[in-house]
């Protein structure tokens, strides 16, 4: 696993407002919300703005035995070479 990799997973549920498309998803601790709907802070979201956000083609990567991202077809781990724009990720 890379240094400073989020190790907690967050499940979006009814305690949080907005972003309905995330409901039921399992998100890493970077993407989890910082606040509950009532304004109480969560233990999630602490990784916001700590790293450059890299968008990758959906379904083309897996976690390898070392805990790093690996391109499924090529086995390459230089994932930034496969980066796409946020618009392409939609």
N, C-alpha and C positions, 0 to 999 in steps of 0.2 A: 504494500500500500504506500502511496506517495506521502511524503511528509505533509502534515496539516490537512490530510484528506478527511472530510466529514465522516464520522463513524456512527452517527445516530441516524435513524430513519424516522420520518415524521409522517403520520397519517392524517390527511386533511379531513375534517368532519364538521358537524354543525356548530361547533364552538367558535368557528371562524367565519367572518363575513367576507363577501366578495370572492372573486376568482372562482366562480362556480365550476369552471372546467377542471379545477384541481381537486374537487370533492372526490374522496375515495382513493385518490392516488397516494402512493408511497413516495415521499420526497426526501432528498438528503437534507441534512441539517442546515445547509446553505439556503435551500429554497423554502424551508418551513417559515411560517410567519413569526415575527418578533413579538406580536401582541395578540392576546385573545380579543374577541369582539367587545368585551367589557373594558378593555384598556389595560388589563393586567398583563405584565410581561411573561413571555414563555421562555423556556430554556432553549428554544430553537432559534434559527435565524442569526446565530452569532457569527457565521462565516460571511455574511453579506459584505460585499466590497473588498474582500481579502484577496481575491484572485481575478485575473482576466477571465471573462466568461467566454467559453468556446462552444459553439454550436456544431454538432456533428450529425451526419445523416442517420436518421432513426433506423434501428435494427441492424446496423452494420458493425457494431462493436460488442465485445464481451469483456468480462474481467478475467484475466489470465491467472495462472498459478501464483504469480508474484503479487497479484492484487492490482495490476495496472491494466489500463484499457488496451485492447488488442483488436485490430481490424480482423474480422472473421474470415474474409476471403484471402487476404495476403499474409496475415500473421504479424504485420507491422505494428509497432507500438508508438511510432511518432505520430500520435493522433492529430496534432496540429496541422499536419500536411493534408488532412481530410476536412478541415474546417469549412463550414458553409456560413452564409450570412443569416442573420435572424429572419429575414424575409423568406429565405429558402427553407428554413426549418418549420415554417407554418404548414 
